[in-house]
Amino acid sequence: MTTTMIDPAEFRKVLGSYPTGVCVITALDGEKPAGMVVGSFTSVSLDPPLVGFFPDKSSSSWPLIEKHGHFCVNVMGSDQQDVCRSVAAKGAEKFVGVDYVLSDNKLPVIANSIASIECELYSVTEAGDHWFVLGQVLKMETVRNDDPMLFHRGRYGGFAERM
């Protein structure tokens, strides 16, 4: 099999045709919350219970989360675009105006998320220009049964069922 050169812009365009869910990964950086928005979250294993996501190697937030050794996956609702935009911003003000509580595991759980999944860091594997992060689930909860946030072709949105 030969290696083909793939244009990065075309790669993003084609893969952008596939909608993904939107999650905010949170942890503590000392006393303050650290977080990042991901669209690459997935379930991995039932035994042991593992989930995974793929932070970019250039992320300034991932090293803070990794250092903590635990993280929370906050599944965003379609009405939480403001939360995503805030946490996705650069700098120290990511959580200004974002409501959250600290769980028993000392993890920031974002208010009104669809679900929260608290994890212990299980492994980190190099995957090109990203890391493949696995977390072992410690606690999980569905908070509300509402429309999830999706990311598709560079935009946030929700799910609309067709009858």
N, C-alpha and C positions, 0 to 999 in steps of 0.2 A: 504494500500500500504506500503511495507517495504522499508526501506532505504538501498540501495546497496552501498558498498564502490567502488568508481571509482578510478583507478590508474591515478594519474595526468599525467604521460607520455602517457598513452593510450588516455586520454582525449584530450591532445594537438594533438596527432597523428590523431585521428579521426576527430576532429574539424578542423585541418589543411587541411583536404581534401576539405573544403569549401572555395573557394576564396573570398577575401574581397577587397573592394576598399581601397585606402590609402589616408589619409588626414593628414595635419599638422594643429594642433590647436595652434593659436597664441594669445598673449595679450601683454600688456606692464607690465614690472616689474620696476616701476619708469620710467626711461627714456630709458631703454633697453628692447629689445624684449625677451619674454619668449615663449617657444613652446614645443610641444610634438607630436610625430607621433602616429596616431591611425588607426586601421583597423576596428573599431567597430562603425563607424558613420552611422546614419540612419535618414530618415525623420520620423516624429512621427505624426504630426497633421497639417491640413490645417487651422483650425479655433479654436484657434489662430495658426499662423504658428510656429510650434515647430520642432526642430531637436534634436538629442541626440547622446551621445557617452559615453564610459565606461572607464575612466582612472583607472589604478591600484591604490590601496590605498597606495602603497609604492612609487609612483611617487614623485619625488622632484619638477617636473615642475607644476603638477596640482595645488598645493596650491598657487603658484604665479599667475596662470591664474584665479583661483577662487577668489583670493583677489581683482583682477582688476574688477570683476563683469561683464565684457564683454569679448567676444572672437570672433575670426574669424576662420572659417573652410576653409582651403585652400585645394581644391581637386587637388591632384597631377597628373601630366601627366606621362606617361611611361618613358619619357626622363628625369625625375627629381630625379633619384635615388641618385645622389650626394647630393641633398637638403635633402632628407629623412635621409641619413646616417649622415649628419652633425647635423641636429636637433635632431636625436635620440641619439647622443653622450652625455656622461655625462660631466658636467662642464659648465663653463661660456662662452666657445667659440662656442656654438651651431650655432650662426648666422654669424660667420666669413665667408665671401665669399658668403653669401646668400643674393641675391638682394630682397629688399622689399620696399614698400612705406607705409606711415601711411595714413590711410583713414580719412575721415571727422569725424569718430567715434573714432579716435586715436587708431586704431588697425593695427598691421602689416599685410599687404596683400603681400604675396609672389609673386614676378614677374613670369609671365608665368604659373601660376596655371591654371588648366582647368576652375575652378570656385572659387568664394569666397562667403562666407555666413557669414555676420556679425550678431552677436547675443548679446542679453542681457541675463545674467544668469537668468533662470526661476526657476529651482529647482535642488537640489542635494539629491539623495536618496541612502541609503546603499544597496549594492547588492553583498553580499558575500565579496570577497577580492577586489572588485572594487566599484566604485561609478557609479550611473546612473545619468548623467548630462543632463538636458534639457535646451535648449536655445531658447528664442523667437527671431525669425528672424526680424532684423531691416532693412537689405539691402542685396541684393544678385545679383550676376552678373555672367554670363558665359563669360569667357575671350577668350577662344579659343575652337574650336571644333576638338580636337585631341584625341589620344588614352589615356585612363586613366591608371594609375598605379594600378596594382593588387598585392596582397600578397597571395601566395599559397604554401603550404608545405615548409614554411621557406624561400621562395625566392620572390624577387620583379620581376615583369614582366609586360606584357601588354596584350591586348585583340587581339586575332587572330580569325577572323570570318572564318568559313568553308563554302564553297559554295557547 
